């Protein structure tokens, strides 16, 4: 089985102004990491597929938010409904 990332079957939504990273999920949706970036502690992630989001903490440095967002993208099988 190929592990190559394939393009999403869904249209990529508009990119918010403060978007730092967008991960494609296993289900073909997207997890957005937004905030002010590497040297700020106000970054967060939210999943456009299932609606889950970062918490505990809700906002933190990119170094902490990034791996959580990537892990969620790998696990999430929800498809975008909008
Ligand atoms: Zn999700």
PDB file of the backbone (N, CA, C, O) and the ligand in Angstrom, with CONECT records:
HET     ZN  A 101       1
ATOM      1  N   UNK A   1       0.846  -1.187   0.000  1.00  0.00           N
ATOM      2  CA  UNK A   1       0.000   0.000   0.000  1.00  0.00           C
ATOM      3  C   UNK A   1       0.883   1.239   0.000  1.00  0.00           C
ATOM      4  O   UNK A   1       1.833   1.346   0.776  1.00  0.00           O
ATOM      5  N   UNK A   2       0.558   2.151  -0.865  1.00  0.00           N
ATOM      6  CA  UNK A   2       1.324   3.389  -0.953  1.00  0.00           C
ATOM      7  C   UNK A   2       1.019   4.313   0.215  1.00  0.00           C
ATOM      8  O   UNK A   2      -0.132   4.445   0.632  1.00  0.00           O
ATOM      9  N   UNK A   3       2.042   4.939   0.729  1.00  0.00           N
ATOM     10  CA  UNK A   3       1.836   5.902   1.802  1.00  0.00           C
ATOM     11  C   UNK A   3       1.913   7.327   1.277  1.00  0.00           C
ATOM     12  O   UNK A   3       1.872   8.283   2.052  1.00  0.00           O
ATOM     13  N   UNK A   4       2.023   7.468  -0.030  1.00  0.00           N
ATOM     14  CA  UNK A   4       2.115   8.803  -0.616  1.00  0.00           C
ATOM     15  C   UNK A   4       0.835   9.587  -0.345  1.00  0.00           C
ATOM     16  O   UNK A   4      -0.270   9.047  -0.405  1.00  0.00           O
ATOM     17  N   UNK A   5       1.008  10.852  -0.051  1.00  0.00           N
ATOM     18  CA  UNK A   5      -0.154  11.707   0.175  1.00  0.00           C
ATOM     19  C   UNK A   5      -0.807  11.989  -1.162  1.00  0.00           C
ATOM     20  O   UNK A   5      -0.146  12.425  -2.105  1.00  0.00           O
ATOM     21  N   UNK A   6      -2.098  11.741  -1.244  1.00  0.00           N
ATOM     22  CA  UNK A   6      -2.803  12.024  -2.490  1.00  0.00           C
ATOM     23  C   UNK A   6      -3.575  13.329  -2.332  1.00  0.00           C
ATOM     24  O   UNK A   6      -3.933  13.714  -1.220  1.00  0.00           O
ATOM     25  N   UNK A   7      -3.822  13.992  -3.422  1.00  0.00           N
ATOM     26  CA  UNK A   7      -4.570  15.245  -3.321  1.00  0.00           C
ATOM     27  C   UNK A   7      -5.960  14.988  -2.756  1.00  0.00           C
ATOM     28  O   UNK A   7      -6.549  13.932  -2.987  1.00  0.00           O
ATOM     29  N   UNK A   8      -6.477  15.958  -2.015  1.00  0.00           N
ATOM     30  CA  UNK A   8      -7.808  15.817  -1.465  1.00  0.00           C
ATOM     31  C   UNK A   8      -8.836  15.794  -2.576  1.00  0.00           C
ATOM     32  O   UNK A   8      -8.682  16.465  -3.597  1.00  0.00           O
ATOM     33  N   UNK A   9      -9.903  15.006  -2.367  1.00  0.00           N
ATOM     34  CA  UNK A   9     -11.005  14.995  -3.318  1.00  0.00           C
ATOM     35  C   UNK A   9     -11.887  16.222  -3.129  1.00  0.00           C
ATOM     36  O   UNK A   9     -12.807  16.463  -3.910  1.00  0.00           O
ATOM     37  N   UNK A  10     -11.599  16.995  -2.086  1.00  0.00           N
ATOM     38  CA  UNK A  10     -12.426  18.149  -1.755  1.00  0.00           C
ATOM     39  C   UNK A  10     -11.664  19.444  -2.052  1.00  0.00           C
ATOM     40  O   UNK A  10     -10.434  19.485  -2.021  1.00  0.00           O
ATOM     41  N   UNK A  11     -12.408  20.465  -2.332  1.00  0.00           N
ATOM     42  CA  UNK A  11     -11.812  21.768  -2.633  1.00  0.00           C
ATOM     43  C   UNK A  11     -11.212  22.364  -1.366  1.00  0.00           C
ATOM     44  O   UNK A  11     -11.839  22.372  -0.307  1.00  0.00           O
ATOM     45  N   UNK A  12     -10.001  22.855  -1.496  1.00  0.00           N
ATOM     46  CA  UNK A  12      -9.367  23.493  -0.352  1.00  0.00           C
ATOM     47  C   UNK A  12     -10.072  24.809  -0.041  1.00  0.00           C
ATOM     48  O   UNK A  12     -10.238  25.650  -0.924  1.00  0.00           O
ATOM     49  N   UNK A  13     -10.490  24.990   1.218  1.00  0.00           N
ATOM     50  CA  UNK A  13     -11.151  26.242   1.585  1.00  0.00           C
ATOM     51  C   UNK A  13     -10.190  27.425   1.507  1.00  0.00           C
ATOM     52  O   UNK A  13      -8.974  27.242   1.437  1.00  0.00           O
ATOM     53  N   UNK A  14     -10.740  28.635   1.518  1.00  0.00           N
ATOM     54  CA  UNK A  14      -9.912  29.839   1.539  1.00  0.00           C
ATOM     55  C   UNK A  14      -8.959  29.780   2.723  1.00  0.00           C
ATOM     56  O   UNK A  14      -9.290  29.237   3.777  1.00  0.00           O
ATOM     57  N   UNK A  15      -7.794  30.336   2.540  1.00  0.00           N
ATOM     58  CA  UNK A  15      -6.795  30.344   3.604  1.00  0.00           C
ATOM     59  C   UNK A  15      -6.946  31.592   4.461  1.00  0.00           C
ATOM     60  O   UNK A  15      -6.868  32.710   3.950  1.00  0.00           O
ATOM     61  N   UNK A  16      -7.165  31.407   5.786  1.00  0.00           N
ATOM     62  CA  UNK A  16      -7.257  32.577   6.641  1.00  0.00           C
ATOM     63  C   UNK A  16      -5.933  33.329   6.684  1.00  0.00           C
ATOM     64  O   UNK A  16      -4.871  32.752   6.446  1.00  0.00           O
ATOM     65  N   UNK A  17      -6.006  34.609   6.988  1.00  0.00           N
ATOM     66  CA  UNK A  17      -4.839  35.486   6.954  1.00  0.00           C
ATOM     67  C   UNK A  17      -3.716  35.004   7.865  1.00  0.00           C
ATOM     68  O   UNK A  17      -2.544  35.095   7.499  1.00  0.00           O
ATOM     69  N   UNK A  18      -4.055  34.492   9.046  1.00  0.00           N
ATOM     70  CA  UNK A  18      -3.036  34.087  10.017  1.00  0.00           C
ATOM     71  C   UNK A  18      -2.747  32.585   9.973  1.00  0.00           C
ATOM     72  O   UNK A  18      -2.286  32.007  10.958  1.00  0.00           O
ATOM     73  N   UNK A  19      -3.022  31.955   8.819  1.00  0.00           N
ATOM     74  CA  UNK A  19      -2.760  30.524   8.674  1.00  0.00           C
ATOM     75  C   UNK A  19      -1.252  30.264   8.676  1.00  0.00           C
ATOM     76  O   UNK A  19      -0.520  30.843   7.873  1.00  0.00           O
ATOM     77  N   UNK A  20      -0.790  29.392   9.577  1.00  0.00           N
ATOM     78  CA  UNK A  20       0.632  29.042   9.655  1.00  0.00           C
ATOM     79  C   UNK A  20       0.923  27.732   8.934  1.00  0.00           C
ATOM     80  O   UNK A  20       1.920  27.605   8.224  1.00  0.00           O
ATOM     81  N   UNK A  21       0.025  26.753   9.131  1.00  0.00           N
ATOM     82  CA  UNK A  21       0.199  25.423   8.541  1.00  0.00           C
ATOM     83  C   UNK A  21      -1.190  24.876   8.216  1.00  0.00           C
ATOM     84  O   UNK A  21      -2.140  25.116   8.962  1.00  0.00           O
ATOM     85  N   UNK A  22      -1.312  24.152   7.122  1.00  0.00           N
ATOM     86  CA  UNK A  22      -2.557  23.432   6.828  1.00  0.00           C
ATOM     87  C   UNK A  22      -2.183  21.986   6.553  1.00  0.00           C
ATOM     88  O   UNK A  22      -1.450  21.697   5.606  1.00  0.00           O
ATOM     89  N   UNK A  23      -2.688  21.075   7.383  1.00  0.00           N
ATOM     90  CA  UNK A  23      -2.457  19.650   7.182  1.00  0.00           C
ATOM     91  C   UNK A  23      -3.666  19.048   6.483  1.00  0.00           C
ATOM     92  O   UNK A  23      -4.804  19.387   6.810  1.00  0.00           O
ATOM     93  N   UNK A  24      -3.431  18.162   5.527  1.00  0.00           N
ATOM     94  CA  UNK A  24      -4.527  17.401   4.951  1.00  0.00           C
ATOM     95  C   UNK A  24      -4.771  16.188   5.831  1.00  0.00           C
ATOM     96  O   UNK A  24      -3.822  15.524   6.246  1.00  0.00           O
ATOM     97  N   UNK A  25      -6.018  15.895   6.117  1.00  0.00           N
ATOM     98  CA  UNK A  25      -6.329  14.776   7.002  1.00  0.00           C
ATOM     99  C   UNK A  25      -6.482  13.474   6.219  1.00  0.00           C
ATOM    100  O   UNK A  25      -6.570  13.478   4.991  1.00  0.00           O
ATOM    101  N   UNK A  26      -6.511  12.384   6.940  1.00  0.00           N
ATOM    102  CA  UNK A  26      -6.720  11.075   6.329  1.00  0.00           C
ATOM    103  C   UNK A  26      -8.058  11.022   5.593  1.00  0.00           C
ATOM    104  O   UNK A  26      -8.179  10.348   4.570  1.00  0.00           O
ATOM    105  N   UNK A  27      -9.064  11.733   6.115  1.00  0.00           N
ATOM    106  CA  UNK A  27     -10.391  11.745   5.497  1.00  0.00           C
ATOM    107  C   UNK A  27     -10.534  12.716   4.342  1.00  0.00           C
ATOM    108  O   UNK A  27     -11.582  12.756   3.696  1.00  0.00           O
ATOM    109  N   UNK A  28      -9.501  13.498   4.070  1.00  0.00           N
ATOM    110  CA  UNK A  28      -9.548  14.435   2.951  1.00  0.00           C
ATOM    111  C   UNK A  28      -9.934  15.839   3.347  1.00  0.00           C
ATOM    112  O   UNK A  28     -10.116  16.706   2.492  1.00  0.00           O
ATOM    113  N   UNK A  29     -10.059  16.070   4.650  1.00  0.00           N
ATOM    114  CA  UNK A  29     -10.359  17.416   5.115  1.00  0.00           C
ATOM    115  C   UNK A  29      -9.050  18.123   5.477  1.00  0.00           C
ATOM    116  O   UNK A  29      -7.978  17.723   5.023  1.00  0.00           O
ATOM    117  N   UNK A  30      -9.138  19.151   6.277  1.00  0.00           N
ATOM    118  CA  UNK A  30      -7.949  19.936   6.589  1.00  0.00           C
ATOM    119  C   UNK A  30      -7.916  20.321   8.058  1.00  0.00           C
ATOM    120  O   UNK A  30      -8.953  20.576   8.670  1.00  0.00           O
ATOM    121  N   UNK A  31      -6.719  20.361   8.614  1.00  0.00           N
ATOM    122  CA  UNK A  31      -6.496  20.899   9.953  1.00  0.00           C
ATOM    123  C   UNK A  31      -5.678  22.175   9.778  1.00  0.00           C
ATOM    124  O   UNK A  31      -4.578  22.158   9.225  1.00  0.00           O
ATOM    125  N   UNK A  32      -6.238  23.274  10.260  1.00  0.00           N
ATOM    126  CA  UNK A  32      -5.566  24.570  10.146  1.00  0.00           C
ATOM    127  C   UNK A  32      -4.878  24.928  11.449  1.00  0.00           C
ATOM    128  O   UNK A  32      -5.477  24.839  12.521  1.00  0.00           O
ATOM    129  N   UNK A  33      -3.630  25.331  11.359  1.00  0.00           N
ATOM    130  CA  UNK A  33      -2.916  25.917  12.490  1.00  0.00           C
ATOM    131  C   UNK A  33      -2.865  27.415  12.235  1.00  0.00           C
ATOM    132  O   UNK A  33      -2.291  27.867  11.244  1.00  0.00           O
ATOM    133  N   UNK A  34      -3.467  28.177  13.134  1.00  0.00           N
ATOM    134  CA  UNK A  34      -3.494  29.633  12.981  1.00  0.00           C
ATOM    135  C   UNK A  34      -2.871  30.297  14.202  1.00  0.00           C
ATOM    136  O   UNK A  34      -2.791  29.703  15.277  1.00  0.00           O
ATOM    137  N   UNK A  35      -2.441  31.508  14.021  1.00  0.00           N
ATOM    138  CA  UNK A  35      -1.806  32.260  15.092  1.00  0.00           C
ATOM    139  C   UNK A  35      -0.751  33.174  14.502  1.00  0.00           C
ATOM    140  O   UNK A  35      -0.776  33.498  13.315  1.00  0.00           O
ATOM    141  N   UNK A  36       0.173  33.580  15.352  1.00  0.00           N
ATOM    142  CA  UNK A  36       1.196  34.512  14.879  1.00  0.00           C
ATOM    143  C   UNK A  36       2.536  33.844  14.596  1.00  0.00           C
ATOM    144  O   UNK A  36       3.500  34.514  14.225  1.00  0.00           O
ATOM    145  N   UNK A  37       2.601  32.515  14.772  1.00  0.00           N
ATOM    146  CA  UNK A  37       3.783  31.808  14.309  1.00  0.00           C
ATOM    147  C   UNK A  37       4.772  31.410  15.384  1.00  0.00           C
ATOM    148  O   UNK A  37       4.451  31.330  16.570  1.00  0.00           O
ATOM    149  N   UNK A  38       5.975  31.166  14.928  1.00  0.00           N
ATOM    150  CA  UNK A  38       7.019  30.495  15.707  1.00  0.00           C
ATOM    151  C   UNK A  38       7.329  31.138  17.059  1.00  0.00           C
ATOM    152  O   UNK A  38       7.529  30.420  18.039  1.00  0.00           O
ATOM    153  N   UNK A  39       7.373  32.431  17.136  1.00  0.00           N
ATOM    154  CA  UNK A  39       7.841  33.091  18.353  1.00  0.00           C
ATOM    155  C   UNK A  39       6.710  33.644  19.209  1.00  0.00           C
ATOM    156  O   UNK A  39       6.925  34.533  20.033  1.00  0.00           O
ATOM    157  N   UNK A  40       5.505  33.116  19.012  1.00  0.00           N
ATOM    158  CA  UNK A  40       4.347  33.578  19.768  1.00  0.00           C
ATOM    159  C   UNK A  40       3.651  32.382  20.415  1.00  0.00           C
ATOM    160  O   UNK A  40       3.765  31.250  19.946  1.00  0.00           O
ATOM    161  N   UNK A  41       2.928  32.658  21.499  1.00  0.00           N
ATOM    162  CA  UNK A  41       2.258  31.561  22.203  1.00  0.00           C
ATOM    163  C   UNK A  41       0.739  31.620  22.006  1.00  0.00           C
ATOM    164  O   UNK A  41      -0.029  31.176  22.859  1.00  0.00           O
ATOM    165  N   UNK A  42       0.326  32.177  20.862  1.00  0.00           N
ATOM    166  CA  UNK A  42      -1.113  32.296  20.615  1.00  0.00           C
ATOM    167  C   UNK A  42      -1.568  31.442  19.434  1.00  0.00           C
ATOM    168  O   UNK A  42      -2.588  31.738  18.812  1.00  0.00           O
ATOM    169  N   UNK A  43      -0.818  30.386  19.124  1.00  0.00           N
ATOM    170  CA  UNK A  43      -1.188  29.518  18.004  1.00  0.00           C
ATOM    171  C   UNK A  43      -2.172  28.452  18.474  1.00  0.00           C
ATOM    172  O   UNK A  43      -2.130  28.017  19.625  1.00  0.00           O
ATOM    173  N   UNK A  44      -3.052  28.041  17.576  1.00  0.00           N
ATOM    174  CA  UNK A  44      -4.014  26.991  17.898  1.00  0.00           C
ATOM    175  C   UNK A  44      -4.314  26.204  16.628  1.00  0.00           C
ATOM    176  O   UNK A  44      -3.965  26.632  15.528  1.00  0.00           O
ATOM    177  N   UNK A  45      -4.962  25.058  16.783  1.00  0.00           N
ATOM    178  CA  UNK A  45      -5.366  24.302  15.592  1.00  0.00           C
ATOM    179  C   UNK A  45      -6.850  23.993  15.662  1.00  0.00           C
ATOM    180  O   UNK A  45      -7.419  23.871  16.746  1.00  0.00           O
ATOM    181  N   UNK A  46      -7.468  23.868  14.502  1.00  0.00           N
ATOM    182  CA  UNK A  46      -8.850  23.414  14.424  1.00  0.00           C
ATOM    183  C   UNK A  46      -9.018  22.561  13.174  1.00  0.00           C
ATOM    184  O   UNK A  46      -8.409  22.806  12.132  1.00  0.00           O
ATOM    185  N   UNK A  47      -9.864  21.557  13.321  1.00  0.00           N
ATOM    186  CA  UNK A  47     -10.098  20.611  12.225  1.00  0.00           C
ATOM    187  C   UNK A  47     -11.359  21.016  11.477  1.00  0.00           C
ATOM    188  O   UNK A  47     -12.422  21.168  12.078  1.00  0.00           O
ATOM    189  N   UNK A  48     -11.242  21.189  10.173  1.00  0.00           N
ATOM    190  CA  UNK A  48     -12.390  21.578   9.356  1.00  0.00           C
ATOM    191  C   UNK A  48     -13.268  20.372   9.028  1.00  0.00           C
ATOM    192  O   UNK A  48     -14.348  20.529   8.458  1.00  0.00           O
ATOM    193  N   UNK A  49     -12.810  19.167   9.384  1.00  0.00           N
ATOM    194  CA  UNK A  49     -13.606  17.964   9.126  1.00  0.00           C
ATOM    195  C   UNK A  49     -14.548  17.635  10.261  1.00  0.00           C
ATOM    196  O   UNK A  49     -15.761  17.565  10.063  1.00  0.00           O
ATOM    197  N   UNK A  50     -14.005  17.434  11.448  1.00  0.00           N
ATOM    198  CA  UNK A  50     -14.823  16.981  12.581  1.00  0.00           C
ATOM    199  C   UNK A  50     -15.091  18.078  13.595  1.00  0.00           C
ATOM    200  O   UNK A  50     -15.912  17.894  14.493  1.00  0.00           O
ATOM    201  N   UNK A  51     -14.419  19.211  13.472  1.00  0.00           N
ATOM    202  CA  UNK A  51     -14.671  20.325  14.377  1.00  0.00           C
ATOM    203  C   UNK A  51     -13.845  20.298  15.646  1.00  0.00           C
ATOM    204  O   UNK A  51     -13.971  21.195  16.480  1.00  0.00           O
ATOM    205  N   UNK A  52     -13.004  19.293  15.809  1.00  0.00           N
ATOM    206  CA  UNK A  52     -12.142  19.247  16.997  1.00  0.00           C
ATOM    207  C   UNK A  52     -11.134  20.398  16.924  1.00  0.00           C
ATOM    208  O   UNK A  52     -10.858  20.946  15.857  1.00  0.00           O
ATOM    209  N   UNK A  53     -10.597  20.742  18.094  1.00  0.00           N
ATOM    210  CA  UNK A  53      -9.654  21.855  18.138  1.00  0.00           C
ATOM    211  C   UNK A  53      -8.699  21.671  19.296  1.00  0.00           C
ATOM    212  O   UNK A  53      -8.916  20.831  20.170  1.00  0.00           O
ATOM    213  N   UNK A  54      -7.641  22.462  19.298  1.00  0.00           N
ATOM    214  CA  UNK A  54      -6.651  22.363  20.361  1.00  0.00           C
ATOM    215  C   UNK A  54      -7.263  22.779  21.703  1.00  0.00           C
ATOM    216  O   UNK A  54      -8.119  23.662  21.759  1.00  0.00           O
ATOM    217  N   UNK A  55      -6.820  22.141  22.764  1.00  0.00           N
ATOM    218  CA  UNK A  55      -7.225  22.486  24.119  1.00  0.00           C
ATOM    219  C   UNK A  55      -6.174  21.898  25.053  1.00  0.00           C
ATOM    220  O   UNK A  55      -5.451  20.965  24.705  1.00  0.00           O
ATOM    221  N   UNK A  56      -6.115  22.469  26.239  1.00  0.00           N
ATOM    222  CA  UNK A  56      -5.150  22.007  27.253  1.00  0.00           C
ATOM    223  C   UNK A  56      -3.719  21.961  26.719  1.00  0.00           C
ATOM    224  O   UNK A  56      -3.129  20.882  26.680  1.00  0.00           O
ATOM    225  N   UNK A  57      -3.156  23.053  26.319  1.00  0.00           N
ATOM    226  CA  UNK A  57      -3.763  24.391  26.261  1.00  0.00           C
ATOM    227  C   UNK A  57      -4.432  24.631  24.922  1.00  0.00           C
ATOM    228  O   UNK A  57      -4.143  23.965  23.928  1.00  0.00           O
ATOM    229  N   UNK A  58      -5.339  25.607  24.924  1.00  0.00           N
ATOM    230  CA  UNK A  58      -6.027  25.946  23.682  1.00  0.00           C
ATOM    231  C   UNK A  58      -5.067  26.666  22.736  1.00  0.00           C
ATOM    232  O   UNK A  58      -5.116  26.480  21.520  1.00  0.00           O
ATOM    233  N   UNK A  59      -4.193  27.490  23.316  1.00  0.00           N
ATOM    234  CA  UNK A  59      -3.229  28.243  22.504  1.00  0.00           C
ATOM    235  C   UNK A  59      -1.832  28.061  23.097  1.00  0.00           C
ATOM    236  O   UNK A  59      -1.659  28.026  24.315  1.00  0.00           O
ATOM    237  N   UNK A  60      -0.841  27.945  22.214  1.00  0.00           N
ATOM    238  CA  UNK A  60       0.527  27.761  22.700  1.00  0.00           C
ATOM    239  C   UNK A  60       1.501  28.051  21.565  1.00  0.00           C
ATOM    240  O   UNK A  60       1.101  28.466  20.477  1.00  0.00           O
ATOM    241  N   UNK A  61       2.769  27.829  21.832  1.00  0.00           N
ATOM    242  CA  UNK A  61       3.791  28.011  20.813  1.00  0.00           C
ATOM    243  C   UNK A  61       3.607  26.999  19.689  1.00  0.00           C
ATOM    244  O   UNK A  61       3.030  25.929  19.879  1.00  0.00           O
ATOM    245  N   UNK A  62       4.104  27.358  18.533  1.00  0.00           N
ATOM    246  CA  UNK A  62       3.985  26.489  17.362  1.00  0.00           C
ATOM    247  C   UNK A  62       4.639  25.135  17.603  1.00  0.00           C
ATOM    248  O   UNK A  62       4.163  24.119  17.095  1.00  0.00           O
ATOM    249  N   UNK A  63       5.720  25.110  18.367  1.00  0.00           N
ATOM    250  CA  UNK A  63       6.448  23.869  18.644  1.00  0.00           C
ATOM    251  C   UNK A  63       5.545  22.846  19.331  1.00  0.00           C
ATOM    252  O   UNK A  63       5.748  21.640  19.189  1.00  0.00           O
ATOM    253  N   UNK A  64       4.543  23.332  20.078  1.00  0.00           N
ATOM    254  CA  UNK A  64       3.655  22.416  20.786  1.00  0.00           C
ATOM    255  C   UNK A  64       2.373  22.134  20.008  1.00  0.00           C
ATOM    256  O   UNK A  64       1.841  21.025  20.058  1.00  0.00           O
ATOM    257  N   UNK A  65       1.882  23.140  19.293  1.00  0.00           N
ATOM    258  CA  UNK A  65       0.635  23.000  18.552  1.00  0.00           C
ATOM    259  C   UNK A  65       0.840  22.148  17.292  1.00  0.00           C
ATOM    260  O   UNK A  65      -0.025  21.351  16.927  1.00  0.00           O
ATOM    261  N   UNK A  66       1.977  22.322  16.641  1.00  0.00           N
ATOM    262  CA  UNK A  66       2.246  21.659  15.354  1.00  0.00           C
ATOM    263  C   UNK A  66       2.115  20.131  15.423  1.00  0.00           C
ATOM    264  O   UNK A  66       1.389  19.552  14.616  1.00  0.00           O
ATOM    265  N   UNK A  67       2.806  19.457  16.374  1.00  0.00           N
ATOM    266  CA  UNK A  67       2.699  17.990  16.392  1.00  0.00           C
ATOM    267  C   UNK A  67       1.301  17.495  16.749  1.00  0.00           C
ATOM    268  O   UNK A  67       0.869  16.459  16.243  1.00  0.00           O
ATOM    269  N   UNK A  68       0.586  18.219  17.612  1.00  0.00           N
ATOM    270  CA  UNK A  68      -0.785  17.821  17.951  1.00  0.00           C
ATOM    271  C   UNK A  68      -1.688  17.920  16.725  1.00  0.00           C
ATOM    272  O   UNK A  68      -2.516  17.042  16.480  1.00  0.00           O
ATOM    273  N   UNK A  69      -1.525  18.981  15.970  1.00  0.00           N
ATOM    274  CA  UNK A  69      -2.333  19.172  14.758  1.00  0.00           C
ATOM    275  C   UNK A  69      -2.019  18.091  13.731  1.00  0.00           C
ATOM    276  O   UNK A  69      -2.919  17.568  13.073  1.00  0.00           O
ATOM    277  N   UNK A  70      -0.756  17.766  13.600  1.00  0.00           N
ATOM    278  CA  UNK A  70      -0.349  16.737  12.634  1.00  0.00           C
ATOM    279  C   UNK A  70      -0.878  15.371  13.057  1.00  0.00           C
ATOM    280  O   UNK A  70      -1.327  14.591  12.217  1.00  0.00           O
ATOM    281  N   UNK A  71      -0.828  15.082  14.347  1.00  0.00           N
ATOM    282  CA  UNK A  71      -1.358  13.808  14.858  1.00  0.00           C
ATOM    283  C   UNK A  71      -2.857  13.715  14.609  1.00  0.00           C
ATOM    284  O   UNK A  71      -3.361  12.664  14.214  1.00  0.00           O
ATOM    285  N   UNK A  72      -3.568  14.818  14.840  1.00  0.00           N
ATOM    286  CA  UNK A  72      -5.014  14.789  14.588  1.00  0.00           C
ATOM    287  C   UNK A  72      -5.291  14.560  13.104  1.00  0.00           C
ATOM    288  O   UNK A  72      -6.172  13.777  12.750  1.00  0.00           O
ATOM    289  N   UNK A  73      -4.547  15.235  12.246  1.00  0.00           N
ATOM    290  CA  UNK A  73      -4.743  15.089  10.794  1.00  0.00           C
ATOM    291  C   UNK A  73      -4.531  13.646  10.353  1.00  0.00           C
ATOM    292  O   UNK A  73      -5.215  13.153   9.456  1.00  0.00           O
ATOM    293  N   UNK A  74      -3.580  12.978  10.989  1.00  0.00           N
ATOM    294  CA  UNK A  74      -3.308  11.586  10.644  1.00  0.00           C
ATOM    295  C   UNK A  74      -4.453  10.673  11.067  1.00  0.00           C
ATOM    296  O   UNK A  74      -4.752   9.694  10.383  1.00  0.00           O
ATOM    297  N   UNK A  75      -5.092  10.985  12.184  1.00  0.00           N
ATOM    298  CA  UNK A  75      -6.125  10.114  12.749  1.00  0.00           C
ATOM    299  C   UNK A  75      -7.532  10.436  12.238  1.00  0.00           C
ATOM    300  O   UNK A  75      -8.388   9.552  12.209  1.00  0.00           O
ATOM    301  N   UNK A  76      -7.785  11.675  11.840  1.00  0.00           N
ATOM    302  CA  UNK A  76      -9.155  12.119  11.551  1.00  0.00           C
ATOM    303  C   UNK A  76      -9.641  11.596  10.202  1.00  0.00           C
ATOM    304  O   UNK A  76      -8.981  11.773   9.178  1.00  0.00           O
ATOM    305  N   UNK A  77     -10.794  10.956  10.219  1.00  0.00           N
ATOM    306  CA  UNK A  77     -11.371  10.383   8.998  1.00  0.00           C
ATOM    307  C   UNK A  77     -12.636  11.107   8.558  1.00  0.00           C
ATOM    308  O   UNK A  77     -13.305  10.677   7.618  1.00  0.00           O
ATOM    309  N   UNK A  78     -12.965  12.206   9.233  1.00  0.00           N
ATOM    310  CA  UNK A  78     -14.164  12.975   8.863  1.00  0.00           C
ATOM    311  C   UNK A  78     -13.954  13.664   7.526  1.00  0.00           C
ATOM    312  O   UNK A  78     -12.860  14.147   7.238  1.00  0.00           O
ATOM    313  N   UNK A  79     -14.990  13.710   6.716  1.00  0.00           N
ATOM    314  CA  UNK A  79     -14.908  14.435   5.450  1.00  0.00           C
ATOM    315  C   UNK A  79     -15.508  15.824   5.632  1.00  0.00           C
ATOM    316  O   UNK A  79     -16.372  16.015   6.488  1.00  0.00           O
ATOM    317  N   UNK A  80     -15.069  16.781   4.849  1.00  0.00           N
ATOM    318  CA  UNK A  80     -15.641  18.135   4.978  1.00  0.00           C
ATOM    319  C   UNK A  80     -17.088  18.139   4.496  1.00  0.00           C
ATOM    320  O   UNK A  80     -17.384  17.584   3.438  1.00  0.00           O
ATOM    321  N   UNK A  81     -17.988  18.752   5.251  1.00  0.00           N
ATOM    322  CA  UNK A  81     -19.394  18.793   4.887  1.00  0.00           C
ATOM    323  C   UNK A  81     -19.800  20.118   4.251  1.00  0.00           C
ATOM    324  O   UNK A  81     -20.896  20.247   3.707  1.00  0.00           O
ATOM    325  N   UNK A  82     -18.907  21.096   4.325  1.00  0.00           N
ATOM    326  CA  UNK A  82     -19.224  22.402   3.738  1.00  0.00           C
ATOM    327  C   UNK A  82     -18.377  22.626   2.496  1.00  0.00           C
ATOM    328  O   UNK A  82     -18.491  23.668   1.851  1.00  0.00           O
TER     329      UNK A  82
HETATM  330 ZN    ZN A 101     -10.875  16.076  12.761  1.00  0.00          ZN
END
